[in-house]
């Protein structure tokens, strides 16, 4: 799956340009932009354009959700960064595992089969979209409840959920599944049948978001985890859930 020299060079240039644009637009801090470019370059070289395209679309969607009603978020002090920019801890938490999957799938011989790689990679990004949509759009709902006790908590509280936020989590996971399937088929990347792919990716993304909320309330609020480590473990849970579903469906990893 490793790209040829020209295709790889083109992918690296595109990745670097997009990262530079994100920094210029203040969607990423400079150091976060460098990290994103480096990891993105590894992904495109190892597993190709559809995987990079999914990552790019995830970043674009995350930026739009983060910037949505940013002034209202700033008034409530629930914005990301100071003006919606994402720092290195956030970028690392969301890109390390997809890059690890790309390495496993692009290794010679590969550790993961291409169909399973496509599902696990998409599931990781589905978590990212579900989590980002739930937090960035759900925080505007005006009310939230503890995922454990169901008591009212201030919007933006770790472990706080709302009906609107949960609906957006479903949208984030579902859209990632649909877009992922379309991209993989467009580029001729082997995937399991549509039902398995869509159901696994959307479900794993949504469930991983719930794990993230549980970890946020039980461990992050007590200082045992940071936001970045909570996101990392939430994404890891999505990948694990997707792997379990694939095995149950008879799809070899």
Backbone bond lengths (Angstrom), bond angles and torsions (degrees), N, CA, C in turn:
res aa  C-N    CA-C-N  psi(-1)  N-CA   C-N-CA  omega(-1)  CA-C   N-CA-C  phi
1 X - - - 1.454 - - 1.522 112.42 -
2 X 1.344 117.07 -8.19 1.456 120.29 -179.35 1.530 109.30 -65.81
3 X 1.343 117.14 134.98 1.457 121.78 -177.43 1.517 111.43 -72.59
4 X 1.351 115.37 158.38 1.450 120.94 172.35 1.520 110.33 -70.64
5 X 1.327 116.05 174.52 1.470 120.93 -174.14 1.524 112.06 -60.98
6 X 1.337 117.49 -49.26 1.465 120.23 -177.30 1.524 110.84 -65.51
7 X 1.334 116.44 -47.57 1.460 119.65 -178.92 1.524 111.47 -62.27
8 X 1.320 116.31 -39.05 1.459 120.60 179.19 1.526 110.73 -65.79
9 X 1.337 116.09 -45.18 1.464 120.10 179.65 1.530 111.02 -61.43
10 X 1.322 116.22 -41.90 1.464 120.10 178.24 1.521 110.67 -62.76
11 X 1.327 116.31 -43.03 1.461 120.00 179.43 1.517 112.29 -62.59
12 X 1.331 116.08 -39.10 1.469 120.52 179.34 1.527 110.33 -65.93
13 X 1.329 116.43 -43.15 1.465 120.73 179.53 1.530 110.56 -62.63
14 X 1.313 116.34 -44.23 1.468 120.35 178.87 1.522 110.59 -62.54
15 X 1.317 116.43 -44.37 1.459 120.95 -179.90 1.521 111.37 -61.32
16 X 1.335 116.38 -46.04 1.464 120.38 179.49 1.521 111.13 -63.22
17 X 1.336 116.63 -40.83 1.461 120.21 179.57 1.515 112.31 -63.71
18 X 1.323 116.18 -41.98 1.456 120.03 179.40 1.531 111.71 -66.70
19 X 1.333 115.96 -40.01 1.462 119.44 177.63 1.525 110.58 -63.70
20 X 1.336 116.54 -41.46 1.464 120.71 177.98 1.523 110.52 -62.59
21 X 1.341 115.94 -40.56 1.456 119.50 177.86 1.515 112.17 -64.03
22 X 1.342 116.63 -38.07 1.457 120.56 178.86 1.522 111.43 -65.75
23 X 1.334 116.16 -37.41 1.468 120.10 177.46 1.527 109.99 -68.59
24 X 1.346 116.48 -42.93 1.457 120.57 179.92 1.532 111.45 -62.52
25 X 1.343 115.80 -34.31 1.463 120.45 179.07 1.525 112.20 -83.58
26 X 1.339 116.08 1.58 1.460 122.95 179.77 1.530 112.32 61.68
27 X 1.335 114.47 30.61 1.465 118.93 172.73 1.514 110.03 -85.71
28 X 1.354 116.56 -26.60 1.457 123.02 176.55 1.518 109.01 -129.36
29 X 1.318 116.10 148.41 1.454 119.44 171.59 1.537 107.67 -72.68
30 X 1.335 118.61 159.72 1.471 119.63 -178.37 1.522 113.85 -54.58
31 X 1.326 118.14 -47.11 1.461 120.09 -179.02 1.520 111.15 -66.16
32 X 1.337 116.75 -35.63 1.465 120.15 176.75 1.527 110.44 -65.73
33 X 1.326 116.64 -35.80 1.459 120.67 177.80 1.516 111.95 -64.94
34 X 1.341 116.56 -40.36 1.469 120.45 178.01 1.526 110.63 -63.28
35 X 1.330 115.97 -44.71 1.470 120.53 179.86 1.528 110.38 -63.63
36 X 1.330 116.73 -44.81 1.468 120.55 179.91 1.522 110.97 -61.03
37 X 1.345 117.24 -41.05 1.466 120.54 179.51 1.521 111.11 -64.45
38 X 1.333 116.94 -42.08 1.463 120.74 -178.30 1.523 111.64 -65.04
39 X 1.334 116.17 -47.08 1.458 119.66 -179.33 1.530 110.72 -69.76
40 X 1.320 117.03 -39.18 1.460 120.57 178.37 1.518 111.60 -62.20
41 X 1.345 116.21 -39.34 1.461 120.15 177.63 1.523 111.21 -62.73
42 X 1.330 116.27 -41.08 1.467 119.60 178.16 1.525 110.79 -62.26
43 X 1.323 116.45 -41.21 1.465 120.50 -178.95 1.527 111.38 -63.29
44 X 1.332 116.85 -47.99 1.462 118.78 -176.01 1.524 111.19 -68.49
45 X 1.319 117.84 -36.12 1.469 120.36 179.33 1.526 110.85 -67.59
46 X 1.324 117.14 -39.97 1.458 121.17 -174.06 1.524 113.45 -80.11
47 X 1.333 117.10 -40.09 1.467 118.49 -172.40 1.525 114.87 -128.69
48 X 1.312 118.56 -2.81 1.444 119.29 168.87 1.518 116.99 99.96
49 X 1.319 114.20 -178.48 1.460 123.13 -170.59 1.533 115.88 -66.82
50 X 1.336 119.81 -38.85 1.474 116.73 -178.02 1.526 112.66 -62.70
51 X 1.321 116.81 -33.32 1.461 120.12 179.21 1.529 110.51 -71.55
52 X 1.333 116.46 -39.38 1.469 119.59 175.71 1.521 110.39 -65.96
53 X 1.331 116.57 -41.57 1.472 119.86 -179.48 1.525 110.94 -60.71
54 X 1.325 116.93 -40.35 1.465 119.83 177.11 1.522 111.02 -61.89
55 X 1.329 116.27 -42.43 1.465 120.40 179.62 1.526 110.94 -63.83
56 X 1.319 116.65 -42.58 1.465 120.66 179.72 1.522 110.87 -62.46
57 X 1.317 116.55 -46.32 1.470 120.06 -179.48 1.523 110.81 -63.94
58 X 1.331 117.45 -36.11 1.462 120.46 176.33 1.524 110.37 -62.54
59 X 1.331 116.75 -44.60 1.463 120.33 179.93 1.525 110.59 -63.17
60 X 1.332 116.99 -44.76 1.469 120.32 179.68 1.521 111.10 -60.56
61 X 1.339 116.50 -46.42 1.467 120.28 179.58 1.522 111.31 -62.83
62 X 1.338 116.50 -38.62 1.460 120.60 179.69 1.522 111.10 -65.30
63 X 1.333 116.11 -41.44 1.463 120.10 178.94 1.524 111.00 -63.46
64 X 1.321 116.12 -44.16 1.468 119.80 179.76 1.526 111.01 -62.60
65 X 1.330 116.79 -43.24 1.461 120.00 179.44 1.526 111.07 -66.42
66 X 1.329 115.92 -38.31 1.463 120.24 -178.88 1.525 111.25 -68.21
67 X 1.323 117.01 -38.91 1.463 121.02 -178.25 1.529 112.87 -81.08
68 X 1.320 117.29 -12.85 1.465 120.62 -178.18 1.529 109.84 -63.76
69 X 1.329 116.64 123.61 1.469 122.66 -179.09 1.530 111.28 52.46
70 X 1.334 115.68 42.94 1.459 119.88 -175.51 1.530 112.15 -61.76
71 X 1.335 116.80 -35.46 1.465 118.84 -179.57 1.524 111.41 -65.56
72 X 1.330 116.00 -38.34 1.464 119.04 176.57 1.526 110.52 -65.08
73 X 1.324 116.52 -39.98 1.463 120.03 178.05 1.530 110.81 -64.60
74 X 1.326 116.23 -38.23 1.457 119.30 178.67 1.527 111.41 -65.91
75 X 1.326 116.09 -38.41 1.466 118.97 178.00 1.525 111.06 -62.94
76 X 1.338 115.76 -34.91 1.464 120.36 -179.52 1.535 111.80 -88.93
77 X 1.347 115.75 -3.79 1.467 121.62 -178.93 1.531 112.19 59.87
78 X 1.322 116.29 41.94 1.463 121.27 178.27 1.529 111.14 -122.57
79 X 1.342 116.92 16.54 1.458 120.43 -178.24 1.516 111.28 -79.64
80 X 1.321 115.47 160.16 1.458 121.75 173.72 1.519 108.19 -80.85
81 X 1.331 118.28 131.20 1.455 121.31 -178.49 1.516 110.88 63.35
82 X 1.327 115.86 -142.59 1.464 119.73 176.31 1.520 112.37 -100.01
83 X 1.339 115.85 -29.81 1.464 119.29 -179.28 1.524 111.47 -141.69
84 X 1.339 115.73 31.40 1.457 120.00 177.82 1.518 114.72 96.01
85 X 1.335 117.72 -1.89 1.468 119.51 179.91 1.526 110.30 -75.55
86 X 1.329 114.98 150.38 1.463 121.08 -179.91 1.514 109.59 -106.53
87 X 1.331 115.58 134.05 1.457 121.12 -176.92 1.503 112.71 -94.46
88 X 1.323 114.91 -175.52 1.456 120.67 -173.59 1.523 112.66 -64.32
89 X 1.338 118.11 -37.87 1.468 119.52 -177.93 1.518 110.79 -64.16
90 X 1.329 117.01 -39.08 1.461 120.70 179.41 1.521 110.89 -67.67
91 X 1.335 116.06 -43.66 1.465 120.26 -179.68 1.523 111.02 -63.71
92 X 1.332 116.35 -47.17 1.468 120.23 -179.50 1.524 110.81 -60.44
93 X 1.342 116.21 -43.33 1.464 120.15 -178.04 1.519 112.13 -60.39
94 X 1.335 116.63 -30.50 1.463 119.86 -175.98 1.524 114.35 -99.27
95 X 1.346 118.58 -7.97 1.459 118.52 -175.41 1.522 113.87 -118.43
96 X 1.324 118.17 -17.27 1.468 120.41 -178.27 1.523 111.27 -62.72
97 X 1.322 117.16 -48.73 1.469 119.59 -177.07 1.530 112.70 -68.17
98 X 1.352 120.24 -44.17 1.466 118.42 174.59 1.526 112.36 -58.41
99 X 1.345 116.41 -37.08 1.466 118.80 178.04 1.524 110.88 -67.86
100 X 1.333 116.68 -39.94 1.463 120.34 176.24 1.518 111.85 -60.08
101 X 1.323 116.33 -40.18 1.467 119.93 176.95 1.528 110.79 -65.19
102 X 1.336 116.22 -39.27 1.463 119.84 178.46 1.524 110.85 -63.12
103 X 1.314 116.80 -39.40 1.466 120.47 177.41 1.524 110.37 -63.59
104 X 1.347 115.81 -44.03 1.467 120.01 179.67 1.519 111.69 -63.34
105 X 1.336 116.29 -36.69 1.462 119.83 -179.14 1.512 113.82 -83.08
106 X 1.340 117.07 -25.65 1.457 120.30 -177.44 1.510 114.00 -96.25
107 X 1.320 115.97 -6.56 1.465 120.40 178.02 1.527 110.45 -63.82
108 X 1.327 116.45 153.90 1.471 120.37 178.69 1.520 109.00 -119.04
109 X 1.356 118.52 110.47 1.472 126.32 -2.35 1.528 110.78 -76.16
110 X 1.336 117.29 154.27 1.457 120.42 -176.65 1.525 112.68 -67.79
111 X 1.320 115.53 144.89 1.456 121.31 175.19 1.520 110.52 -79.75
112 X 1.331 115.94 -32.74 1.462 122.04 178.74 1.513 110.21 -113.71
113 X 1.336 117.45 142.11 1.458 120.82 172.66 1.529 108.69 -70.35
114 X 1.322 116.39 155.11 1.465 120.01 -177.80 1.527 112.80 -60.74
115 X 1.343 120.13 -44.21 1.469 118.79 178.98 1.528 113.10 -60.45
116 X 1.339 117.25 -42.82 1.453 119.25 179.80 1.524 111.13 -70.36
117 X 1.338 117.19 -36.95 1.463 120.95 176.24 1.525 110.52 -58.42
118 X 1.336 116.63 -44.70 1.459 120.57 -179.06 1.523 110.90 -59.93
119 X 1.323 116.96 -42.59 1.466 120.83 -178.80 1.529 111.22 -69.10
120 X 1.318 117.13 -46.58 1.463 120.68 -177.64 1.523 111.24 -66.17
121 X 1.323 116.62 -41.40 1.465 121.00 178.63 1.529 110.54 -63.55
122 X 1.331 116.22 -46.45 1.463 119.92 178.79 1.523 111.20 -64.06
123 X 1.327 117.30 -35.64 1.466 120.95 178.95 1.530 111.08 -65.63
124 X 1.340 116.55 -38.28 1.458 120.20 176.83 1.522 110.68 -61.30
125 X 1.337 116.66 -46.16 1.458 119.75 179.59 1.526 111.74 -71.67
126 X 1.328 117.09 -28.49 1.466 120.55 176.31 1.524 110.12 -64.28
127 X 1.334 116.09 -38.31 1.465 118.75 174.12 1.516 110.04 -61.21
128 X 1.344 116.37 -47.11 1.458 119.58 -179.02 1.512 112.08 -57.76
129 X 1.328 116.69 -43.60 1.460 120.11 179.52 1.522 111.38 -67.94
130 X 1.332 116.81 -43.86 1.465 120.39 -180.00 1.525 111.04 -61.72
131 X 1.317 116.03 -44.91 1.462 120.90 -179.09 1.522 111.16 -65.70
132 X 1.337 116.96 -44.18 1.462 120.82 -179.01 1.517 111.54 -66.49
133 X 1.327 116.94 -46.27 1.459 120.18 179.40 1.527 110.82 -62.70
134 X 1.334 116.32 -43.43 1.464 120.09 -178.12 1.519 111.46 -62.45
135 X 1.331 115.88 -42.64 1.461 118.74 -176.56 1.522 112.04 -79.28
136 X 1.333 117.69 -45.16 1.460 120.49 -174.72 1.526 113.60 -75.47
137 X 1.317 117.60 -30.29 1.462 120.77 179.96 1.523 111.16 -101.23
138 X 1.333 116.54 -32.74 1.458 119.65 178.01 1.512 112.96 -68.29
139 X 1.345 116.84 -28.73 1.459 120.39 -178.01 1.521 111.62 -66.10
140 X 1.325 116.49 -18.37 1.459 121.00 179.24 1.524 112.37 -84.52
141 X 1.332 116.92 -2.81 1.466 120.31 -177.11 1.518 112.49 -67.00
142 X 1.315 117.04 -25.72 1.460 120.34 178.30 1.504 114.60 93.44
143 X 1.329 117.95 -9.27 1.459 121.26 178.20 1.520 108.77 -152.88
144 X 1.314 115.53 155.05 1.465 120.98 178.76 1.513 108.80 -155.19
145 X 1.326 115.05 159.58 1.460 120.68 178.34 1.517 109.78 -132.48
146 X 1.322 115.68 150.92 1.460 120.82 177.26 1.516 109.71 -62.54
147 X 1.331 116.51 133.90 1.461 120.29 179.76 1.524 111.45 -67.99
148 X 1.334 117.30 -19.94 1.464 120.99 -179.80 1.526 113.16 -95.69
149 X 1.322 116.90 -49.97 1.471 120.32 -174.49 1.517 113.30 -99.27
150 X 1.310 116.81 -15.35 1.465 124.24 -177.57 1.539 112.39 66.02
151 X 1.320 116.45 16.11 1.458 119.64 175.20 1.526 109.76 -79.30
152 X 1.340 117.73 148.45 1.464 119.64 177.95 1.531 111.32 -61.27
153 X 1.330 116.03 137.43 1.463 122.65 176.06 1.530 107.79 -135.71
154 X 1.329 118.25 157.22 1.468 119.97 177.72 1.524 110.94 -61.90
155 X 1.330 118.57 139.90 1.466 120.65 175.63 1.527 110.27 -55.28
156 X 1.323 116.57 138.76 1.454 121.02 -177.93 1.512 113.54 94.71
157 X 1.338 117.06 -7.29 1.467 120.66 177.93 1.526 110.03 -69.42
158 X 1.323 117.12 137.59 1.463 120.24 175.88 1.525 109.51 -59.05
159 X 1.330 115.86 127.69 1.459 119.87 -177.83 1.502 113.86 87.50
160 X 1.319 117.77 -1.74 1.460 120.95 176.83 1.522 110.98 -85.21
161 X 1.316 116.89 134.73 1.468 121.74 179.99 1.518 109.90 -130.11
162 X 1.319 115.57 160.30 1.459 121.84 176.35 1.516 108.34 -143.34
163 X 1.317 116.39 161.94 1.468 120.05 179.42 1.525 110.73 -60.96
164 X 1.331 115.94 -40.82 1.467 119.68 179.88 1.529 110.09 -66.29
165 X 1.322 116.29 -42.67 1.458 119.44 178.92 1.520 112.54 -62.56
166 X 1.337 116.26 -41.49 1.468 119.92 178.84 1.530 110.92 -66.00
167 X 1.323 116.31 -37.51 1.467 119.66 177.50 1.527 110.62 -63.50
168 X 1.338 115.77 -41.59 1.464 119.20 178.21 1.522 111.65 -68.44
169 X 1.318 118.00 -30.99 1.463 120.54 175.39 1.531 109.98 -62.70
170 X 1.317 115.98 -42.24 1.467 120.06 176.75 1.528 111.15 -62.97
171 X 1.332 115.83 -41.55 1.462 120.28 178.65 1.523 110.48 -62.38
172 X 1.341 116.41 -45.35 1.456 119.72 -179.72 1.516 112.65 -60.99
173 X 1.335 116.89 -46.76 1.453 120.23 178.53 1.516 112.43 -65.31
174 X 1.331 116.10 -42.69 1.459 120.57 -178.68 1.517 113.26 -66.46
175 X 1.336 116.76 -43.54 1.467 120.01 179.00 1.525 111.46 -64.07
176 X 1.328 116.56 -39.48 1.459 119.70 178.15 1.525 110.65 -61.49
177 X 1.329 116.33 -41.44 1.463 120.27 178.81 1.526 111.32 -62.88
178 X 1.315 116.71 -45.21 1.473 120.89 -178.15 1.519 111.31 -66.15
179 X 1.333 116.22 -47.99 1.466 120.38 -179.82 1.530 110.55 -64.78
180 X 1.336 116.51 -40.29 1.455 119.91 179.50 1.513 112.08 -61.35
181 X 1.328 116.08 -46.27 1.464 119.62 179.52 1.525 110.63 -61.37
182 X 1.327 116.31 -42.60 1.465 119.98 179.76 1.525 111.63 -62.40
183 X 1.336 117.08 -43.59 1.460 120.54 -179.22 1.525 111.71 -66.84
184 X 1.310 117.31 -44.04 1.460 119.93 -179.13 1.521 110.81 -63.90
185 X 1.314 117.04 -40.00 1.467 118.89 178.10 1.530 111.25 -69.53
186 X 1.335 116.72 -36.88 1.465 120.40 178.59 1.524 111.35 -61.09
187 X 1.336 116.88 -39.97 1.456 120.94 -178.45 1.530 112.86 -92.68
188 X 1.330 117.12 3.65 1.455 120.43 177.26 1.508 114.73 73.14
189 X 1.331 116.80 26.67 1.464 120.76 178.67 1.523 109.54 -82.64
190 X 1.326 119.25 126.98 1.472 121.08 -179.97 1.527 111.71 -62.74
191 X 1.321 116.05 133.80 1.466 122.39 176.50 1.529 108.32 -138.51
192 X 1.335 117.64 160.86 1.468 119.59 172.48 1.526 109.49 -63.60
193 X 1.326 116.91 176.68 1.470 118.59 179.74 1.521 110.47 -60.90
194 X 1.332 115.30 159.02 1.464 121.42 -170.71 1.517 112.57 -57.69
195 X 1.323 117.46 -41.70 1.466 120.31 -177.40 1.520 111.46 -62.73
196 X 1.340 116.19 -44.04 1.459 120.34 179.28 1.521 110.24 -64.73
197 X 1.322 116.51 -45.68 1.460 120.24 -178.45 1.526 111.23 -61.92
198 X 1.329 116.55 -53.70 1.463 120.48 -175.50 1.528 111.59 -63.71
199 X 1.331 116.23 -46.16 1.461 119.28 -178.27 1.519 112.67 -65.61
200 X 1.328 115.99 -41.16 1.468 120.10 -178.60 1.521 111.05 -67.38
201 X 1.312 117.40 -48.88 1.462 121.22 -176.14 1.527 111.15 -65.71
202 X 1.316 116.77 -49.13 1.470 119.51 -178.90 1.526 111.09 -63.84
203 X 1.337 116.33 -43.88 1.467 120.00 -178.85 1.511 112.59 -66.81
204 X 1.342 116.68 -43.05 1.464 120.28 -179.66 1.523 110.95 -65.23
205 X 1.323 116.98 -39.38 1.458 119.99 178.78 1.510 111.99 -63.38
206 X 1.320 116.93 -45.31 1.471 121.02 -179.72 1.521 111.23 -66.69
207 X 1.320 117.63 -46.28 1.468 120.51 -178.79 1.528 111.56 -65.60
208 X 1.324 116.91 -37.82 1.454 119.50 176.38 1.520 111.85 -61.72
209 X 1.316 115.93 -34.29 1.472 120.69 176.65 1.525 110.55 -63.22
210 X 1.328 117.22 -37.30 1.466 120.70 177.94 1.533 110.59 -68.70
211 X 1.326 116.14 -38.39 1.469 119.89 175.83 1.518 109.75 -61.23
212 X 1.329 116.62 -41.61 1.465 121.57 178.29 1.533 110.64 -58.34
213 X 1.330 116.93 -43.24 1.464 120.75 179.43 1.529 111.24 -65.46
214 X 1.328 116.40 -41.02 1.468 120.21 178.50 1.523 111.28 -63.63
215 X 1.314 116.30 -43.22 1.463 120.31 177.91 1.520 110.80 -65.48
216 X 1.336 116.07 -37.06 1.447 120.01 179.19 1.512 112.48 -62.13
217 X 1.331 115.82 -41.88 1.463 119.19 -178.94 1.521 112.30 -76.22
218 X 1.318 117.38 -41.74 1.469 119.51 -172.26 1.527 113.42 -84.85
219 X 1.328 118.18 -33.34 1.461 120.40 -174.08 1.531 113.80 -117.82
220 X 1.342 116.53 -44.26 1.466 118.02 -177.71 1.524 111.66 -66.59
221 X 1.326 117.08 -42.07 1.463 120.10 179.13 1.523 112.46 -63.72
222 X 1.314 117.11 -21.28 1.462 121.15 179.77 1.525 111.77 -97.12
223 X 1.313 116.73 3.92 1.453 120.47 175.85 1.506 115.76 86.16
224 X 1.345 117.54 5.64 1.463 119.96 -179.08 1.529 112.38 -82.12
225 X 1.321 116.85 -21.74 1.451 121.76 178.90 1.522 109.38 -131.18
226 X 1.319 116.05 153.03 1.456 121.16 170.04 1.526 108.64 -94.34
227 X 1.318 116.22 172.27 1.466 118.84 177.41 1.521 110.40 -61.26
228 X 1.347 116.12 -41.39 1.451 119.45 -179.67 1.512 112.96 -63.51
229 X 1.331 117.21 -43.52 1.464 119.64 -179.71 1.525 111.35 -69.30
230 X 1.326 117.13 -32.63 1.464 120.25 175.29 1.522 110.52 -63.56
231 X 1.336 116.37 -45.13 1.460 120.57 177.90 1.525 111.29 -62.71
232 X 1.329 116.30 -41.04 1.467 121.03 179.33 1.526 110.69 -60.04
233 X 1.325 116.31 -46.92 1.465 120.08 -178.45 1.530 111.17 -70.05
234 X 1.318 116.90 -34.19 1.461 119.32 175.75 1.515 111.30 -63.06
235 X 1.335 116.42 -43.24 1.467 120.08 177.38 1.521 110.92 -65.74
236 X 1.329 116.61 -40.38 1.459 120.16 178.02 1.528 111.02 -60.57
237 X 1.318 116.75 -37.95 1.465 120.12 178.50 1.523 110.77 -65.80
238 X 1.332 117.24 -37.04 1.469 120.25 177.60 1.521 110.96 -63.02
239 X 1.322 116.06 -42.62 1.464 120.42 178.61 1.529 110.20 -63.72
240 X 1.333 116.50 -42.59 1.465 120.66 179.89 1.528 110.98 -63.98
241 X 1.334 116.51 -42.14 1.469 120.57 178.19 1.520 110.23 -61.74
242 X 1.329 115.81 -45.80 1.474 120.06 -180.00 1.523 111.30 -62.34
243 X 1.337 116.88 -40.98 1.466 120.64 178.14 1.514 111.08 -61.96
244 X 1.333 116.45 -41.27 1.453 120.40 178.17 1.518 112.20 -63.44
245 X 1.319 116.54 -40.58 1.462 119.90 179.52 1.536 110.41 -66.30
246 X 1.338 116.00 -42.21 1.452 118.92 178.60 1.525 112.57 -60.24
247 X 1.310 115.70 -44.18 1.465 119.68 179.00 1.522 110.65 -63.34
248 X 1.344 116.20 -41.16 1.465 119.88 179.10 1.517 111.45 -65.16
249 X 1.341 116.64 -30.68 1.457 121.11 -179.86 1.528 112.32 -86.14
250 X 1.326 116.97 0.45 1.456 120.38 178.10 1.512 114.94 82.50
251 X 1.344 116.52 18.13 1.477 120.36 178.81 1.527 107.84 -93.61
252 X 1.306 117.14 120.37 1.461 121.58 -177.65 1.522 110.60 -70.36
253 X 1.321 115.02 135.66 1.463 119.41 175.63 1.522 109.72 -79.06
